[in-house]
Structures are given as C-alpha cells and as structure tokens.
Amino acid sequence: MVARRARLQRLLATGAAEAVRFSESFDVAPAWMLAAACEMGMEGVIAKRPDAPYVSSRTETWLKLKCSQGQEFVVIGFTDRAGAKGEVGGLLLGYHGDDGTLRSGGSVGTGWNAQTGRELHAALSSIKTTEPVVDRSTVVPGRWSKRVAGSEHWVKPTMVVEVAFGEWTPDGNIRHAVFKGVRTDKPAKAITRERASGPAAPPARTTSVKVTNPERVIDTSAGFKKVDLVRYYESIAEFILPHLQGRPASLVRAPDGIAGKLFFQKHDESKLPGLTQLDASLWPGHEPLLSVDSVQALISAAQMNVVEFHTWNSLAKDIDKPDRVIFDLDPGEGVTWKMVQESALLMNALLEQIGLKAWLKTSGGKGLHVVVPLAPKLDYETVKAFSQAAVRHMAKTIPSRFVAVAGGGNRVGKIFIDYLRNGHGQTTAAAFSARARPGLGVSMPVSWDQLSALKSGAQWTIATAREYVSFQKEDPWKDYWKTKQPLASAMKVLGMPVKAVRNAA
C-alpha cells in the first residue's frame, strides 16, 4: 500500500486528475483518529495497515471503525418474536421533543437473550394500550404500514431502556441499535433526545509522554518501532490496567531492542514516572516492589523500553495469599500447535473434574496460559504444591504428551506445564502484555470456544490486538473477576497430604 500510495501522490501532483484530491495520512494512534472523527459527527473511519496488500475479502488489516452513541428511550410498543411465543422481537422507541410531545425514535431488535425477551414481554404486556401514544406526525410515512398488520402492541410510556446505536437519521430515528438494559432510575417524562455528537473523548493527552527516539526499530523481524509499542500500550490501557493494578510487577526492558540484552526490573531503581513504589515491608529483605496502576505509569514504562509487563499471583494488599493459579503450557521441540490446543483442553478437563473453573489466554509466544481464579486464603507454598500435584497427575496419566520436569531434553515432543510460576515472587506475562519476541505477539484473553480457531500463541501482535478487541461484543473473561474458588476439595481429589488439605480447608 505504501508504494501504491506514493505512486498515486506523484500522479496527482502532475494535475492529471483535477477532480480527485489526494487524502492526507495522519501519524497518530487509531483511537485518537476515531475519536476526532466521532467528535465531528462522522460515522467512523476506515483503518488499514500501511504495509498490508489490497485484498478483496475481509481481513484484520483493513477495518471499519465505527462511532457509536447511546441514550435512554421510552418504550412505546413492542413486536412479538417470530416462532417464539411470549418473547419480544423488537422494542418501539420514543423520546420527548422540546415541546414535550412524545416522538418516534425508531426501534431496536437485538441485544437480549431468550430469558430477557420473555421478561420484557411479560412486563410490557401488563401495560398494553389500544392506541399508540406517540405523535403520529413524527413517524416516517409508510414506516408502520410496512410492518405485518397486527404485529405491533402499544404500551403506556412508562418503561425506560438504554440503547446504543450508530447514528441518528435525518427523520429523527436511530440506526444500528443495540439494547443495553432497562433503566429504573429515570422517569419516562425526562427522556429527551440527547445532542452528543459522538462517544466520550479518549483520555486527555496529559497522560501521554514524549517518546524519545520514536523511530528506533525494536523488532527488526516486523519493523516495529519504539513509537509503535508506546502507542499500543496507550490504546490498550483500559484493558490491560485491570490486570496490573495493585499487583507487584516485574518489567522486561529491552533498551537495545528485543534482539539485544533483556533484563527484568522488579524494583523502581530507575525511578520511572508514575509507577507506584510499594511498602518495603511487603517483601522483607528486598528493595520495595513496584506496581503499574495508571495510564501514566503504563506509557512511561513503555517509553523507558519496557516491552513486557509481568505480575505476581497476588495483590499487594494481600501479598502472601495468591488469588489465582496459572498453568503455562510450554511446548518443547517437535510439538505442533494442534497438540498445544489439545493439551489445553485436557488441562481444562482435569480442572473441571476436580471442581475448578478456568479461563484461557494466549501467551503471546508459543504456548497458552490456563488461569484459575482463587479465593485468596492459602499461602504460596500450598498453592504451588497444588499446581505441582495437578501437573504430575497430567504427566502420569498422559506421559506421551506431558512432562512435569523442566529442561529441554525432557520436553522433546512433549509439553511442560510450568507450575513453577505459582511460587512466591514468581511472575507471568499479564493479559494484553506484548512479548519481547520476534513479531511482538500479545497475550490475549480468549474463550474456550475460540480455542479450536486459534492459529498460534502469538496470533495477535501490537499491530492487530487493539483493533481485534474493539470488535469483540463480549468480554470472554467477564466472569473471571467475580469468581473466587477454594482449593480444599480439588486438593483432596488429587490425593494431596491430609495436613495440606486440612490447612486449605
């Protein structure tokens, strides 16, 4: 694309096409460009990687980034869902004009499941009325007549719902609407058309830092520059920070690029701006630990050549009691990606059998991470012993696939499930962290249903991860944060010593 664009610019500079203008390019993060477009009332922007070729099919390198809006509406009627008696198929929406008249605002027909559809149907059926309460003059001519006769049920204007949508049409209706929920904190009479031109602006640029040596290439294999890494972390901040905040962190720095010498930084000897220096008493005998708790800290660290963000398995406020256990599937030489996928399923099957729910993420490298959230009640020694028992069970049950001992010679054609990361002071790359490996892959949270479609543990990179996240309708880890699991029963099933199980209980 870069070469084609350059040729086009030269051609237009000759005046060969007076009616065609050459579009400007903007060297800014996609999030900032989209926000600017939304503030101007545009529908969105088309984004394309400059080094990607033109193709006719849909691709992750060419995306449509849409602005979205949202507000509350009064429900003025509903339709039945075809083939599902007792469920709502669509909600007819309204809002009050400046003169207080209830006007038509369009409709919404997506955003709820079958159960919610039944609940909406029951609630709206109890307030049905025979005539529409909306001012008919505000309805586009022919809009109602196009519906199936008798499919509409009118209701009293008392229910308020929140709806996200793409844009307002010239006739005062919304397009591309998605139902978000019922609101009970606002009276129907207070609902008017909001005049916001787009979504909230991104965080103010005061959170940004000046990037020194922005054009320095840090990954020669993909051509990524330092500025690319900083912009990635700036764009992904809202997603990565929940995985970093309040946890002791270790930072992998690459001052000479990922091909140069890498080193871990566990303490704030470099005085990186914005980083939190934790109480020295949390780890007696060591320098104070640090944590990454803000956008400023995240971006400042990236500016100081931090590529990877690793965290402890415990929060600083309860530092000796881990709130998760991680099984890192680390493939040895000769292991295919399909074997890695199958191994993740086997690991999850064991965890389900012993009564534990697990979540999945790519490692950003060659493997996968299986993460089990815990109630923070046990010490590191006990949790590590549990993870080791689980790994030994896997290696004993399927010795052709798994090993429980580290070392390259032991892992040829097999997978080492790394339980050592569950020890005190040990860390694992956080979700959404880049990895200091060729291609700068990203550790991405995914659902178990996505596993079979994954192409590698580094499927997403700093160039594609943010756009991918932007188009996901649901967070695959949304229930992770509220899941706090005990270990006593699982330890008992694995045959761990009675004393350990008793202590866990």
C-alpha positions in Angstrom: 0.0 0.0 0.0 2.9 2.4 0.8 4.3 2.1 -2.7 0.9 2.4 -4.4 0.1 5.5 -2.3 3.4 7.1 -3.2 2.8 6.5 -6.9 -0.8 7.9 -6.7 0.6 11.1 -4.9 3.1 11.6 -7.7 0.4 11.1 -10.4 -2.0 13.6 -8.8 0.8 16.1 -8.3 1.1 16.4 -12.1 -2.5 17.7 -12.3 -3.7 14.7 -14.3 -6.9 14.5 -12.3 -8.2 17.9 -11.2 -11.4 16.4 -9.7 -9.5 14.0 -7.4 -7.7 15.0 -4.3 -5.0 13.1 -2.5 -6.1 12.2 1.0 -3.8 13.1 3.9 -2.4 10.5 6.2 -2.2 11.1 9.9 0.6 9.6 12.0 -1.5 9.1 15.2 -2.9 6.2 17.2 -6.1 4.8 15.7 -8.0 5.6 18.9 -7.3 9.3 18.6 -8.2 9.4 14.9 -11.5 7.6 15.6 -12.3 10.0 18.5 -11.7 13.0 16.3 -14.0 11.7 13.6 -16.7 11.0 16.1 -16.4 14.5 17.6 -17.0 15.9 14.1 -20.2 13.8 13.8 -18.8 11.3 11.3 -19.9 7.7 11.1 -16.4 6.4 11.7 -13.1 5.8 9.8 -11.6 3.2 7.6 -8.3 1.9 9.0 -5.7 -0.1 7.1 -2.2 -1.3 7.9 0.1 0.6 5.5 2.3 -2.4 4.8 -0.6 -4.8 4.0 -1.6 -5.6 0.4 -5.1 -4.9 -1.0 -7.3 -7.9 -0.9 -11.0 -8.5 -1.8 -12.0 -10.4 1.3 -12.5 -9.2 4.9 -9.2 -9.0 6.8 -7.8 -7.9 10.1 -5.5 -5.4 8.3 -8.4 -3.4 6.9 -11.2 -2.4 9.3 -14.2 -0.2 9.6 -14.0 1.6 13.0 -17.5 3.0 13.8 -18.6 5.7 16.1 -21.3 4.7 18.5 -23.8 6.7 20.5 -26.2 5.8 23.3 -29.0 7.2 25.4 -32.2 6.3 27.1 -35.5 5.9 25.3 -39.2 5.4 26.3 -40.7 2.1 25.1 -43.9 3.0 23.2 -44.6 -0.5 21.9 -43.2 -3.9 21.0 -43.5 -6.7 18.5 -43.6 -10.5 19.1 -40.6 -12.6 18.2 -41.4 -14.9 15.2 -41.6 -18.5 16.2 -41.1 -17.8 19.9 -44.4 -17.2 21.7 -44.1 -14.9 24.8 -40.8 -13.3 23.7 -40.2 -9.7 22.5 -38.9 -9.5 18.9 -38.5 -5.7 18.9 -39.0 -2.6 21.0 -40.6 0.5 19.5 -38.9 3.6 21.0 -39.7 7.2 21.6 -38.4 10.4 23.2 -39.9 13.7 24.2 -39.4 16.7 21.9 -38.7 20.2 23.0 -42.5 20.8 23.3 -43.0 17.8 25.5 -44.6 15.7 22.7 -43.6 12.0 22.6 -41.9 11.4 19.3 -41.0 8.2 17.5 -37.3 7.3 17.8 -37.2 4.1 15.8 -36.8 0.6 17.1 -34.3 -1.9 18.5 -34.4 -5.7 17.9 -31.2 -7.1 19.3 -29.2 -7.1 22.5 -31.2 -9.6 24.7 -31.3 -13.3 25.1 -34.4 -15.5 25.3 -34.9 -15.1 29.0 -34.7 -11.3 28.8 -37.0 -11.4 25.9 -39.6 -13.2 27.9 -39.2 -10.9 30.9 -39.7 -7.8 28.6 -42.7 -9.4 27.0 -44.3 -10.1 30.4 -43.6 -6.6 31.7 -44.8 -4.8 28.6 -47.9 -7.0 28.3 -49.0 -5.7 31.7 -49.1 -2.1 30.4 -50.6 -2.6 26.9 -52.9 0.0 25.5 -55.0 0.1 22.3 -53.6 3.2 20.6 -50.0 4.4 20.1 -49.1 7.3 22.5 -46.6 8.7 20.1 -47.3 11.7 17.9 -48.1 10.1 14.5 -46.8 13.1 12.7 -43.3 12.2 13.8 -43.4 8.8 12.2 -41.9 8.4 8.7 -44.8 7.8 6.2 -45.1 4.2 5.4 -42.9 3.0 8.3 -45.8 1.4 10.2 -47.6 0.1 7.1 -44.5 -1.9 6.1 -44.9 -4.0 9.3 -47.1 -7.0 9.4 -50.6 -5.9 10.4 -51.4 -6.8 14.0 -47.8 -7.4 15.0 -47.4 -4.2 17.0 -48.5 -3.9 20.6 -48.7 -0.4 22.0 -47.9 0.3 25.7 -48.2 3.1 28.1 -45.0 5.2 28.1 -43.6 4.2 31.4 -40.6 1.8 30.7 -37.2 3.4 30.0 -34.5 1.4 28.3 -30.9 2.2 27.5 -29.9 1.7 23.8 -26.6 2.0 21.9 -26.8 3.0 18.3 -24.7 4.1 15.3 -26.4 7.3 14.2 -29.5 9.4 14.0 -31.3 9.5 10.6 -32.5 12.9 9.2 -36.1 11.9 10.2 -35.1 11.6 13.8 -34.8 7.8 14.2 -31.8 5.7 15.2 -29.9 3.1 13.2 -27.9 0.1 14.1 -29.4 -0.1 17.6 -28.5 -2.5 20.4 -30.5 -2.9 23.6 -28.4 -2.4 26.8 -30.9 -2.8 29.6 -33.9 -1.4 31.4 -33.4 1.8 33.4 -35.4 2.3 36.6 -33.5 5.4 37.9 -35.0 7.9 35.3 -38.7 8.9 34.9 -40.1 8.4 31.4 -41.1 12.1 31.2 -37.5 13.1 31.5 -36.3 11.3 28.4 -35.4 13.6 25.5 -33.1 13.4 22.5 -29.5 13.9 23.7 -27.4 16.0 21.4 -24.0 14.3 21.9 -22.0 14.2 18.7 -20.2 11.0 19.5 -18.6 8.9 22.2 -16.7 10.3 25.1 -13.3 11.6 24.1 -10.3 9.4 25.0 -8.1 10.2 28.0 -6.6 13.7 27.8 -3.1 13.8 26.2 -1.7 14.8 29.6 -1.4 11.1 30.2 1.0 10.8 27.3 4.7 11.2 27.4 7.3 12.4 25.0 8.7 9.4 23.1 12.5 9.7 22.8 14.0 8.0 19.7 10.5 7.1 18.4 11.8 5.8 15.0 14.2 3.4 16.6 13.4 -0.2 15.4 12.9 -2.5 18.3 11.9 -5.6 16.3 13.7 -6.0 13.0 11.7 -9.0 12.0 8.5 -7.0 11.7 9.9 -3.5 11.5 8.2 -2.3 14.7 9.5 0.9 16.1 9.5 2.2 19.7 6.7 4.6 19.0 4.5 1.6 17.8 4.9 -0.1 21.2 4.2 3.1 23.1 1.1 3.7 21.1 -0.1 0.2 21.5 0.0 0.4 25.3 -1.7 3.8 25.2 -4.5 2.4 23.1 -4.9 -0.8 25.2 -4.6 0.9 28.6 -8.3 0.4 29.7 -8.0 -3.3 29.0 -4.6 -4.1 30.5 -4.7 -2.0 33.6 -7.3 -4.2 35.5 -4.7 -7.0 35.1 -1.9 -4.8 36.5 -3.4 -2.5 39.1 -2.5 -3.3 42.7 -0.2 -6.2 41.8 3.6 -6.4 42.4 5.1 -6.2 38.9 8.2 -7.2 37.0 9.1 -5.3 33.9 11.0 -6.8 31.0 13.1 -4.0 29.4 14.8 -4.0 26.0 16.9 -0.8 25.7 18.6 -2.2 22.6 15.6 -3.8 21.1 14.3 -7.3 21.6 17.4 -8.8 19.8 19.7 -7.1 22.4 20.1 -7.8 26.1 16.8 -8.1 28.1 16.5 -7.6 31.8 13.9 -7.8 34.5 13.2 -4.9 36.7 11.4 -5.7 39.9 12.2 -2.5 41.8 12.0 1.1 40.9 15.7 1.9 40.8 15.2 3.8 37.5 12.5 6.0 39.0 10.1 5.5 36.2 7.4 8.3 36.3 4.0 7.3 37.5 5.0 3.8 38.9 3.8 3.0 42.4 6.5 2.1 44.9 5.0 -0.4 47.3 5.7 -0.6 51.0 9.1 -2.2 51.7 7.6 -4.3 54.5 5.7 -6.4 51.9 8.9 -8.3 51.0 11.4 -8.1 53.8 15.0 -8.1 52.8 14.3 -6.7 49.4 14.0 -3.3 47.8 10.5 -2.0 47.6 8.4 -3.7 44.9 6.5 -1.6 42.2 3.1 -1.7 40.6 1.7 -0.2 37.4 -1.6 1.5 38.5 -2.3 4.2 35.9 -2.2 5.1 32.3 0.7 7.5 33.0 2.8 4.6 34.6 2.0 2.3 31.7 3.0 4.7 29.0 6.1 6.0 30.9 7.3 2.4 31.3 6.9 1.7 27.6 8.8 5.0 26.8 11.6 3.6 29.0 11.8 0.5 26.8 9.6 -1.8 28.8 8.2 -4.4 26.4 6.6 -7.0 28.8 4.6 -6.5 32.0 4.6 -9.5 34.4 2.7 -9.7 37.7 2.6 -11.7 40.8 -0.3 -14.1 41.5 -1.4 -12.0 44.5 -2.5 -8.4 45.1 -0.2 -6.2 47.2 -2.9 -5.7 49.8 -2.8 -9.5 50.5 0.6 -10.3 49.1 1.1 -13.7 50.7 -2.2 -15.1 49.6 -2.4 -15.7 45.8 -5.8 -15.1 44.1 -5.0 -17.3 41.1 -3.0 -20.2 39.9 -1.6 -20.4 36.4 -0.7 -23.4 34.2 1.7 -22.3 31.5 1.6 -24.8 28.6 5.2 -24.6 27.3 5.7 -26.8 24.2 9.0 -28.5 23.6 10.8 -29.1 20.3 8.6 -31.0 17.8 5.3 -30.1 19.4 2.7 -29.0 16.9 0.2 -26.2 17.5 -2.7 -28.7 17.4 -1.0 -30.6 20.2 -0.9 -27.4 22.3 -4.6 -26.9 21.6 -5.5 -30.4 22.6 -3.3 -30.1 25.7 -5.2 -27.0 26.9 -8.5 -28.9 26.5 -7.1 -31.8 28.6 -5.8 -29.5 31.3 -9.2 -27.8 31.4 -10.9 -31.2 31.6 -8.9 -32.1 34.7 -9.7 -28.8 36.3 -13.4 -29.3 35.7 -13.2 -32.8 37.0 -11.8 -31.6 40.3 -14.3 -28.8 40.5 -12.4 -25.7 39.2 -13.3 -23.3 36.5 -10.5 -22.0 34.3 -10.0 -19.2 31.8 -7.8 -19.2 28.8 -5.3 -16.7 27.2 -2.7 -16.9 24.5 0.8 -16.5 25.9 2.0 -14.1 23.1 4.7 -16.7 22.4 4.5 -20.4 21.6 2.0 -21.6 24.2 -1.2 -21.0 26.2 -2.0 -19.9 29.7 -4.7 -21.6 31.7 -5.7 -19.4 34.6 -7.7 -20.5 37.7 -9.0 -17.7 39.9 -8.9 -18.5 43.7 -10.2 -17.2 46.9 -7.1 -15.6 48.5 -7.0 -17.8 51.6 -3.9 -20.0 51.1 -0.2 -19.2 51.1 2.1 -19.6 48.1 3.6 -22.8 49.3 0.2 -24.6 49.4 -1.0 -23.2 46.1 2.3 -24.1 44.4 2.1 -27.6 45.8 -1.5 -27.9 44.4 -0.3 -26.8 40.9 2.6 -29.3 41.0 0.2 -32.1 42.0 -2.1 -31.3 39.1 0.9 -31.2 36.7 2.2 -34.5 38.0 -1.2 -36.1 37.6 -1.3 -35.0 33.9 2.2 -36.3 33.3 1.5 -39.6 34.9 -1.9 -40.0 33.2 -0.7 -39.0 29.7 3.1 -39.4 29.7 3.2 -39.3 25.9 2.0 -35.7 25.9 3.1 -34.1 29.2 6.2 -33.9 31.4 6.4 -32.5 35.0 10.1 -31.7 34.9 11.6 -28.7 33.3 14.6 -28.9 30.9 14.8 -29.0 27.1 15.9 -32.7 27.0 12.8 -33.8 28.9 10.4 -31.8 26.6 11.2 -33.1 23.1 7.8 -33.8 21.5 6.1 -33.0 24.8 4.6 -30.2 26.8 5.9 -29.0 30.1 3.1 -27.5 32.2 5.0 -24.9 34.1 3.7 -24.8 37.7 6.9 -23.0 38.9 5.2 -19.7 38.1 3.0 -20.2 41.1 5.7 -19.8 43.7 6.2 -16.8 45.9 7.8 -13.9 43.9 7.3 -15.6 40.6 5.5 -13.8 37.7 3.7 -14.4 34.5 3.1 -12.1 31.5 -0.1 -10.2 32.1 -3.1 -10.3 29.7 -2.6 -7.8 26.9 1.1 -7.6 27.5 3.4 -7.6 24.5 6.2 -10.2 24.4 9.8 -9.4 23.6 10.0 -11.9 20.8 10.1 -11.5 17.0 6.7 -10.2 15.9 5.9 -8.7 19.3 3.0 -11.1 20.0 0.4 -10.2 22.6 -1.0 -12.3 25.4 -4.8 -12.2 24.6 -7.7 -13.4 26.8 -9.9 -15.7 24.7 -12.9 -18.0 25.3 -12.7 -21.8 25.3 -14.9 -21.8 22.3 -12.3 -19.8 20.4 -9.5 -22.4 21.1 -10.0 -24.5 18.0 -9.8 -21.5 15.7 -6.6 -20.1 17.2 -3.6 -20.2 14.8 -0.8 -19.7 17.4 0.0 -18.4 20.8 1.1 -15.2 19.1 -1.9 -14.8 16.8 -2.3 -11.1 17.8 0.6 -8.6 17.8 0.8 -4.9 18.8 -0.4 -4.1 15.3 -3.6 -6.1 15.4 -4.6 -6.6 19.1 -6.3 -3.3 19.8 -8.5 -3.5 16.6 -9.4 -7.1 17.4 -10.5 -6.1 20.9 -12.5 -3.2 19.6 -14.8 -5.5 17.6 -15.5 -8.1 20.3 -19.1 -7.9 21.5 -18.5 -9.7 24.8 -15.5 -10.0 27.2 -14.6 -13.7 27.4 -13.3 -13.1 30.9 -16.2 -11.1 32.2 -17.0 -13.7 34.9 -13.3 -14.2 35.8 -13.2 -11.2 38.1 -16.1 -12.3 40.3 -15.0 -16.0 40.6 -13.3 -16.9 43.9 -12.7 -20.6 44.2 -11.5 -22.6 47.2 -8.9 -25.4 46.7 -9.6 -27.9 49.5 -11.9 -30.2 47.5 -9.6 -30.2 44.5 -6.6 -30.9 46.6 -8.4 -33.9 48.2 -9.3 -35.3 44.8 -5.6 -35.1 43.7 -4.6 -37.1 46.8 -2.6 -34.4 48.4 -1.4 -34.9 52.0 -4.2 -34.7 54.7 -2.3 -31.9 56.5 -2.2 -29.8 53.4 -5.9 -30.3 52.7 -6.8 -29.6 56.3 -4.9 -26.4 56.2 -6.6 -25.4 52.9 -10.0 -26.0 54.5 
